[in-house]
Amino acid sequence: MATFAQEFMKIYDRKIASGEITFSRSGITGGDFTALCINGDYVIPRERLEVIFEKMGLTDEEQELLLRTGGY
């Protein structure tokens, strides 16, 4: 099973590549982004993840996937 960081980065990369979002509009903090890149076990805290869901316009399925892989 893929980790939270792997699943998050797949969604993030797809949305960046399509032009749907930019880093500054994604809701991701610099600290969270760095932690995702260097620590495969890192999970964004739920309260910040909720903001990211909204700002990135994630589908219910994407949200459920991230919550499940994040252990929420």
C-alpha positions as YAML, in Angstrom:
chain: A
units: angstrom
residues:
- id: 1
  name: MET
  ca: [0.00, 0.00, 0.00]
- id: 2
  name: ALA
  ca: [1.23, 3.47, -0.84]
- id: 3
  name: THR
  ca: [1.98, 5.93, 1.94]
- id: 4
  name: PHE
  ca: [0.13, 9.16, 2.60]
- id: 5
  name: ALA
  ca: [3.09, 11.13, 1.21]
- id: 6
  name: GLN
  ca: [3.12, 9.09, -2.02]
- id: 7
  name: GLU
  ca: [-0.64, 9.45, -2.56]
- id: 8
  name: PHE
  ca: [-0.61, 13.14, -1.68]
- id: 9
  name: MET
  ca: [2.25, 13.92, -4.04]
- id: 10
  name: LYS
  ca: [0.54, 12.04, -6.91]
- id: 11
  name: ILE
  ca: [-2.56, 14.20, -6.52]
- id: 12
  name: TYR
  ca: [-0.53, 17.38, -5.98]
- id: 13
  name: ASP
  ca: [1.71, 16.75, -9.02]
- id: 14
  name: ARG
  ca: [-1.31, 16.08, -11.24]
- id: 15
  name: LYS
  ca: [-3.05, 19.28, -10.15]
- id: 16
  name: ILE
  ca: [0.11, 21.38, -10.54]
- id: 17
  name: ALA
  ca: [0.82, 19.92, -14.00]
- id: 18
  name: SER
  ca: [-2.74, 20.60, -15.17]
- id: 19
  name: GLY
  ca: [-2.58, 24.19, -13.94]
- id: 20
  name: GLU
  ca: [-5.50, 23.69, -11.52]
- id: 21
  name: ILE
  ca: [-3.44, 24.98, -8.59]
- id: 22
  name: THR
  ca: [-0.16, 26.67, -7.75]
- id: 23
  name: PHE
  ca: [1.86, 25.99, -4.64]
- id: 24
  name: SER
  ca: [0.87, 29.33, -3.13]
- id: 25
  name: ARG
  ca: [-2.85, 28.59, -3.64]
- id: 26
  name: SER
  ca: [-2.69, 24.95, -2.51]
- id: 27
  name: GLY
  ca: [-2.88, 25.60, 1.22]
- id: 28
  name: ILE
  ca: [0.28, 23.55, 1.85]
- id: 29
  name: THR
  ca: [2.79, 25.09, 4.23]
- id: 30
  name: GLY
  ca: [6.45, 25.09, 3.29]
- id: 31
  name: GLY
  ca: [7.19, 22.96, 6.34]
- id: 32
  name: ASP
  ca: [4.58, 20.35, 5.41]
- id: 33
  name: PHE
  ca: [5.84, 20.21, 1.82]
- id: 34
  name: THR
  ca: [9.45, 19.76, 2.95]
- id: 35
  name: ALA
  ca: [8.45, 17.06, 5.45]
- id: 36
  name: LEU
  ca: [6.50, 15.17, 2.75]
- id: 37
  name: CYS
  ca: [9.55, 15.25, 0.48]
- id: 38
  name: ILE
  ca: [12.11, 14.05, 3.03]
- id: 39
  name: ASN
  ca: [10.08, 11.83, 5.35]
- id: 40
  name: GLY
  ca: [8.01, 9.12, 3.67]
- id: 41
  name: ASP
  ca: [6.10, 8.54, 6.91]
- id: 42
  name: TYR
  ca: [5.02, 12.15, 7.39]
- id: 43
  name: VAL
  ca: [1.29, 12.91, 7.51]
- id: 44
  name: ILE
  ca: [-0.07, 16.45, 7.35]
- id: 45
  name: PRO
  ca: [-2.08, 17.20, 10.52]
- id: 46
  name: ARG
  ca: [-5.80, 16.84, 9.95]
- id: 47
  name: GLU
  ca: [-6.72, 20.49, 10.61]
- id: 48
  name: ARG
  ca: [-4.28, 21.66, 7.92]
- id: 49
  name: LEU
  ca: [-5.34, 18.83, 5.63]
- id: 50
  name: GLU
  ca: [-8.95, 20.04, 5.74]
- id: 51
  name: VAL
  ca: [-7.80, 23.46, 4.46]
- id: 52
  name: ILE
  ca: [-5.78, 21.78, 1.70]
- id: 53
  name: PHE
  ca: [-8.80, 19.70, 0.63]
- id: 54
  name: GLU
  ca: [-10.78, 22.87, 0.08]
- id: 55
  name: LYS
  ca: [-8.05, 24.95, -1.55]
- id: 56
  name: MET
  ca: [-7.00, 22.14, -3.90]
- id: 57
  name: GLY
  ca: [-10.60, 21.21, -4.74]
- id: 58
  name: LEU
  ca: [-10.13, 17.52, -3.97]
- id: 59
  name: THR
  ca: [-12.89, 15.08, -4.80]
- id: 60
  name: ASP
  ca: [-14.56, 13.02, -2.08]
- id: 61
  name: GLU
  ca: [-12.58, 10.00, -3.32]
- id: 62
  name: GLU
  ca: [-9.26, 11.86, -3.10]
- id: 63
  name: GLN
  ca: [-10.11, 13.09, 0.38]
- id: 64
  name: GLU
  ca: [-11.08, 9.59, 1.53]
- id: 65
  name: LEU
  ca: [-7.85, 8.16, 0.11]
- id: 66
  name: LEU
  ca: [-5.72, 10.70, 1.94]
- id: 67
  name: LEU
  ca: [-7.62, 10.32, 5.20]
- id: 68
  name: ARG
  ca: [-7.30, 6.54, 5.00]
- id: 69
  name: THR
  ca: [-3.57, 6.52, 4.15]
- id: 70
  name: GLY
  ca: [-3.00, 9.20, 6.80]
- id: 71
  name: GLY
  ca: [-4.60, 7.02, 9.47]
- id: 72
  name: TYR
  ca: [-7.54, 9.33, 10.14]
...
